[in-house]
């Protein structure tokens, strides 16, 4: 995703490097927490809790700072799209997939995100052409992930193929999110974050209630702590950092 946010040869502030590294840490940690929490909290309910926690935190900050929510219908529609493709779909797909898929293999499957992002950006974002340099950068990044996780992770590839495909589709969904976010009209980053979390939460809540009947589950304390962690760090905080980077690209 780094190479779709910044053009080849462009000057990149050091604080953006640090922000991207911090984001990578936040998002990568979520795979393990997902794996632990989804044992006793079904994936849609886990996503609803995650979005609710993030929404409450961001809304509280918004009210404290007195910043506005998006005003135009177009801005709200695009916030809904980011909430759908950036939160609802990937969180739910990853949660469902990680019921059986190991977190290491999840990280490798999610590496489809940069490739899908550059391909989509080539067609839908002005100035983001698919170049050999970008393909080389993505290939090097993917190889780095495999080395870090370990090639042995591919031993489970092909088992539970539908769930693995769901995780890969989550990576594609994140690619769509980046393209939509880059074309959003200017507005408060905090306001957009609140709108995105609210739209995602309200969209998914009826499905979670209908399909999983969360009042019947008995989550462990570890799973609940994991769900709160997912809402605070990889969702609320990461959303603010990500949207700010997009706005300052």
N, C-alpha and C positions, 0 to 999 in steps of 0.2 A: 504493500500500500504506500510505502514511502516514496516510491518512484512515480506514483501517479499524483501525489500531492506537490512534488517539487520537480520542475523541469530539469533536463540534463544540462549541466553547466551553470545552473543558477546558484546564486549565493544563498547559503543556508545558515541562519543564525545558530550559534552554539546551543542556545536554550531550546531550540526546536529539536536538535539531536537528543538532548537530555529528556525532553518531553516524550519523544518517540520511544526512547529506551524504557522510560517509566511506564508508558502505555503498554509496551510489549510485556513487561513484568506483570502488570495488572491483569491483562487479558489471558496470558498463559497460565497464571495461577488459578483461573476460574475452572480449567478443565479438571484438575484434581478435586476441587471443592464440589463441582458438579457430580463427580463420580461418587463422592461420599454422601452427599445430600440426597441424591436420587434413589438411594436404597430404601428410604422410608417416606420420601415425599415424591409423588408422581410428577413427571416433567412439566405439565401445564400448570399445576398448582405451584410448583417451585418457581416457575417463571413469573406467575402472578405475584407471589410474595416478593420476589426480587424487584419487580417493577414498582410495586407499592412502596417498598422501603425507599427506593431511589426517588420516587415521586414526592414522598413526604419530606425527605431531606432537601431536595432541590426547591420545593415549594416554600419551605420554611426560610431558606436563604433568600429566595426571591422576595418574599414579603418583608423580610428584615431589611434588605437593601433597597426596596421600593422600585425594582426594575419592572418593565412592562412585559406582558405576554405578547406574542405575535398578534398583529391586528388584522391583516388581510386574510381573505379566504384562501388565497393561493398559498400563503405561508403555512396556514394550519393544515392544508391538504398535504403539503410536502413534509410537514412534521409527522403527519399520520403515516406517510410512506416510509419515512425513516424509522418510525416506531415499529411499523410492521416488518420491514426487511432488516432492520438493524437490531431489533430486540425480540419481538414476538416469535418470528419464524426461526432465527438461529438459536435462541435460547431453548425453545421447545424441541427443535430437531436435535440439538446437541444433548439435551437432557434425555430424550428418548433413546438416542443412540448409545449413550454412555451407561445405560442400564446393563449392557453386556460388553460394550467395546472399551478396551483399556484406554486410559487417559493419554498414554504415549502415542498410540496409533491415532487417537483423536487429533493430537497436535499435528501429525503428519498429514492427515486428511484435510485439516483446516488450512493447510498450505496452498489449497486451491484458491484461496482468497486473492492473493496478489495477481495471479494470472487472470482470473475472471475480472478483476478491477481494471487492469490495463486494456483488456479486450473491450470491455464495455465503454471505458473512457475514450477509447479510440473513435468510437462511433457517436457517442452522446455528449462529450465534453470538448469544447473548443480548445485547441492548443495542446491536447494530450494525444499525440500520435504514438502508435505502437512501433517501437524502434528496436534494432538488434541489441543496442545497449541495455534497454529495459528487459528484454528477454534474457540476456546474459545475467543481469542482476537478479532476476527472479530465480533463475536456475541455481545460481550460487547460494541464494538464500534458502532454497529448498534443500540443497545438499547439506547446508549447515544444520538445518533442523534434523535431517536424518542422522547426521553424525552425533549431534547432541543427544537425541533420543536413543539412538542405537539401531543398527540395521536389523537386529533380531526382532524388532517390533513388527516387521513385515511378515513374520511367521503367522500372525493372526489375520492377515489380509485375505479376504474372500470368505471367511467365516462370518455368519450373520451379515450377509451382503446388504440387505435392505437397510439395516441400521447404520452401516458404514456409509452407504449412499446418502442417508439422511444427514450425516455429519458433513459430507462433502458438499451437499446442497446448502448447508448453513454457510459454508465458505463463499459459495456463489451469491447467497443472499447478502452477505457483508459487502461483496463487490458492488451490488446494486445500490446499497446504502451510500457508499462513498460517492458514486456518481450523482445520486440525488442530492446529497449534502453539499456537493460542490456547486450545485445550481440553485440553492435556496436563496431567496431574497434576503438582503441585509436586515438583521434584527439582533436584539440582545441574545448573546450566547446562552445566558442563564434562562431567559424566557423561552428560547427554543428547546432547551433541555427539558424544562418542565412540560412543555406542550408535547414533546416526543414521548416522555414517560407516561403522561396522562392518557394520550391516545392509545398507546400500546396496552396499558393496564385495562382501560375500559373496553377495548376490543376483545381482549383475551378472556377477561373475567367470566362472561357467560359460558364460554366453551369449557373452561375449567370446572365450573359448577355443574354443568350438564354431563360432561364426560367422566370426570374423576370423582365427583361428590366428595370434596375435600373434608367435609365434616365427619367423614367416616374413617379417615386415616389417623394413625397414631405415630407422629414423627418423633424421632429420637432427638435428644438435646443437641447432639452433634450436628444433625441435619438442620435443625433450626438455626444454630449458630452459623452454619455454612450458608444458609439462605440469606441471613442478614448480612454476612460478609459479602456475598455476591451483589446485594443491593447497594451497599455502601461504597465499596472500592471498584470492582470491575464494571459497575453500571453508573452510579451517580458521579463519582469522581472522574472515571474514564470518559464519560459523556462530555463533561465540561472541557477536559483537556483536548479531546478529539475535535469537538466543534470549534474550539478556539484555534487549533492548528489549521483547520480547514479555512476558517475566516481570515487567517493571517498568511495564507500560502502565497 
